[in-house]
Amino acid sequence: MKLRHKITGGLLCVFLLSVFMGAYSLFAVLRINNMKSELNLITELNDQVKGHVIAHHNWRYNIFFAFTYGEEFAGGLDPDTCGYGLWYHGSYARQFEDVRVSELLRAIDQPHRDMHVQGAAALQLRAEGRIEEAQQLLQDVVLPAGADAIVYLTALSYRFDELRMVQSDAIDVVVQRTIIFNIIISAASLLVFVVIYCSVTFKRL
């Protein structure tokens, strides 16, 4: 093979390797950006759920305080228009593609609905002077339902934590593979360049 053909073939090989490396790197960058967007969404949903956990703890405390000391209760009593209800119906959480998240959202629904609806019923009984019935409903249904809702909300937060860690690890894997791939392609390009250089040098000698 003529020296010119060797040089041309070698340069073409280096060019193709460079194009391949650039294309792979571009694909990796786009994939990482998508994965980071998903990670940000998971983090945002988790932060929101943690806020709902705190809100429900406060709700249970406030209704218990209201009954204990005969105070007015200012918390939400509609499960669809309270903070969690609005979040659930308006957030991406319901469309989130994770079986465990879907299971927990379904599990939260009934106790969350019971705590609000039965809480309203207990307050109505108290307003009618049926204090003993109101207290019984509070202790037997409202507070336990609130506790169950908090348990499921906490589990949902843990699940989002798990998904966040999995996504973060997946991003690290893609970054590491991209770096290794680029090192290999760069080494291959360098090897081709050395071969061409040696061919030209020895030909002159």
C-alpha positions as CSV (number, residue, x, y, z in Angstrom):
1,M,0.0,0.0,0.0
2,K,1.3,3.4,-0.9
3,L,2.3,5.8,1.8
4,R,-0.3,8.3,0.6
5,H,-3.0,5.8,0.9
6,K,-1.9,4.8,4.4
7,I,-1.9,8.5,5.5
8,T,-5.3,9.1,3.9
9,G,-6.8,6.0,5.4
10,G,-5.3,6.8,8.8
11,L,-6.6,10.4,8.8
12,L,-10.0,9.1,7.7
13,C,-10.0,6.7,10.6
14,V,-9.1,9.4,13.0
15,F,-11.8,11.6,11.6
16,L,-14.5,8.9,11.9
17,L,-13.4,8.1,15.4
18,S,-13.7,11.8,16.3
19,V,-17.2,12.0,14.7
20,F,-18.2,8.9,16.6
21,M,-16.9,10.3,19.9
22,G,-18.7,13.6,19.3
23,A,-22.0,12.0,18.4
24,Y,-21.8,9.7,21.5
25,S,-20.9,12.6,23.7
26,L,-23.8,14.6,22.4
27,F,-26.2,11.8,22.9
28,A,-24.8,11.3,26.5
29,V,-25.2,15.0,27.3
30,L,-28.9,15.0,26.1
31,R,-29.6,11.8,28.1
32,I,-28.0,13.2,31.2
33,N,-30.0,16.4,30.9
34,N,-33.2,14.4,30.6
35,M,-32.2,12.3,33.6
36,K,-31.4,15.5,35.6
37,S,-34.8,16.9,34.7
38,E,-36.4,13.7,36.0
39,L,-34.2,13.9,39.2
40,N,-35.3,17.5,39.8
41,L,-39.0,16.5,39.4
42,I,-38.6,13.6,41.9
43,T,-36.8,16.0,44.3
44,E,-39.6,18.6,44.0
45,L,-42.4,16.0,44.5
46,N,-40.5,14.7,47.5
47,D,-40.2,18.1,49.1
48,Q,-43.9,18.7,48.5
49,V,-44.8,15.4,50.1
50,K,-42.7,16.2,53.2
51,G,-44.6,19.4,53.5
52,H,-47.9,17.5,53.5
53,V,-46.6,15.2,56.2
54,I,-45.9,18.2,58.4
55,A,-49.3,19.7,57.5
56,H,-51.1,16.6,58.5
57,H,-49.3,16.3,61.8
58,N,-50.4,19.9,62.5
59,W,-54.0,19.1,61.4
60,R,-54.3,16.2,63.8
61,Y,-52.8,18.3,66.6
62,N,-55.0,21.3,65.9
63,I,-58.3,19.3,65.8
64,F,-57.3,17.5,69.0
65,F,-56.5,20.8,70.6
66,A,-59.8,22.3,69.4
67,F,-61.8,19.5,71.0
68,T,-59.7,19.4,74.2
69,Y,-60.0,23.1,74.9
70,G,-63.3,23.9,73.1
71,E,-61.6,26.1,70.5
72,E,-62.5,26.8,66.9
73,F,-60.9,24.6,64.3
74,A,-59.5,26.4,61.3
75,G,-58.1,23.5,59.3
76,G,-59.4,22.2,56.0
77,L,-62.3,19.8,56.0
78,D,-62.7,19.1,52.3
79,P,-60.3,16.3,51.2
80,D,-60.4,17.6,47.6
81,T,-59.6,21.2,48.3
82,C,-57.2,20.9,51.2
83,G,-53.5,21.3,50.5
84,Y,-52.9,17.6,49.8
85,G,-56.1,17.3,47.7
86,L,-55.1,20.2,45.5
87,W,-51.6,18.8,45.2
88,Y,-52.8,15.3,44.3
89,H,-55.3,16.5,41.6
90,G,-52.9,19.1,40.2
91,S,-49.5,17.5,40.3
92,Y,-47.6,15.1,38.1
93,A,-47.5,12.6,41.0
94,R,-50.6,10.7,39.7
95,Q,-48.9,10.2,36.3
96,F,-45.6,9.2,37.8
97,E,-44.5,5.9,36.3
98,D,-43.7,4.0,39.4
99,V,-45.8,1.1,40.8
100,R,-45.0,1.8,44.4
101,V,-45.9,5.5,44.1
102,S,-49.2,4.6,42.5
103,E,-49.9,2.1,45.3
104,L,-49.2,4.6,48.0
105,L,-51.3,7.3,46.4
106,R,-54.2,4.9,46.3
107,A,-53.5,3.9,49.9
108,I,-53.5,7.5,51.1
109,D,-56.9,8.3,49.5
110,Q,-59.3,6.6,52.0
111,P,-57.7,7.6,55.3
112,H,-57.1,11.1,54.0
113,R,-60.8,11.4,53.0
114,D,-61.9,9.9,56.3
115,M,-59.9,12.3,58.4
116,H,-61.4,15.3,56.7
117,V,-65.0,14.1,56.2
118,Q,-65.3,12.5,59.6
119,G,-63.5,15.5,61.1
120,A,-66.2,17.7,59.7
121,A,-68.8,15.3,61.1
122,A,-67.3,15.4,64.5
123,L,-67.2,19.1,64.6
124,Q,-70.8,19.2,63.5
125,L,-71.7,16.9,66.4
126,R,-69.9,19.1,68.8
127,A,-71.7,22.2,67.5
128,E,-75.0,20.4,68.1
129,G,-74.0,19.7,71.6
130,R,-73.5,16.0,71.1
131,I,-70.1,16.2,72.8
132,E,-69.7,12.5,73.7
133,E,-70.5,11.3,70.2
134,A,-68.2,13.9,68.7
135,Q,-65.3,12.8,71.0
136,Q,-66.0,9.2,70.2
137,L,-65.8,9.9,66.5
138,L,-62.7,11.9,66.9
139,Q,-60.9,9.2,68.9
140,D,-62.1,6.2,66.9
141,V,-62.0,7.5,63.3
142,V,-60.6,10.9,62.8
143,L,-57.3,10.7,64.6
144,P,-56.5,7.1,63.5
145,A,-57.3,8.0,59.9
146,G,-55.0,11.0,60.2
147,A,-52.3,8.8,61.6
148,D,-52.7,6.3,58.7
149,A,-52.6,9.1,56.1
150,I,-49.3,10.4,57.7
151,V,-47.8,6.8,57.6
152,Y,-48.6,6.5,53.9
153,L,-47.4,10.0,53.1
154,T,-44.1,9.3,55.0
155,A,-43.8,6.0,53.0
156,L,-44.3,8.0,49.8
157,S,-41.6,10.4,50.8
158,Y,-39.2,7.5,51.4
159,R,-40.1,6.1,48.0
160,F,-39.3,9.4,46.3
161,D,-36.0,9.3,48.3
162,E,-35.2,5.9,46.9
163,L,-36.1,6.9,43.3
164,R,-33.9,10.0,43.7
165,M,-30.9,7.9,44.8
166,V,-31.5,5.4,41.9
167,Q,-31.7,8.3,39.4
168,S,-28.6,10.0,40.8
169,D,-26.7,6.7,40.6
170,A,-27.9,6.2,37.0
171,I,-26.6,9.6,36.1
172,D,-23.2,8.8,37.6
173,V,-23.1,5.6,35.6
174,V,-23.8,7.4,32.3
175,V,-21.1,10.0,33.1
176,Q,-18.5,7.4,33.9
177,R,-19.3,5.4,30.8
178,T,-19.0,8.5,28.7
179,I,-15.7,9.3,30.2
180,I,-14.4,5.8,29.6
181,F,-15.7,5.7,26.1
182,N,-14.0,9.0,25.3
183,I,-10.7,7.8,26.7
184,I,-10.9,4.7,24.6
185,I,-11.7,6.6,21.4
186,S,-9.0,9.1,22.2
187,A,-6.4,6.4,22.7
188,A,-7.5,4.7,19.5
189,S,-7.1,8.0,17.6
190,L,-3.7,8.5,19.2
191,L,-2.6,5.0,18.2
192,V,-3.7,5.6,14.6
193,F,-1.7,8.8,14.6
194,V,1.4,7.1,16.0
195,V,1.1,4.4,13.3
196,I,0.9,7.0,10.6
197,Y,3.8,9.0,12.1
198,C,6.0,5.8,12.3
199,S,5.1,4.8,8.7
200,V,6.1,8.3,7.4
201,T,9.3,8.3,9.5
202,F,10.4,4.8,8.5
203,K,9.6,5.4,4.9
204,R,11.9,8.4,4.8
205,L,14.6,6.5,6.5
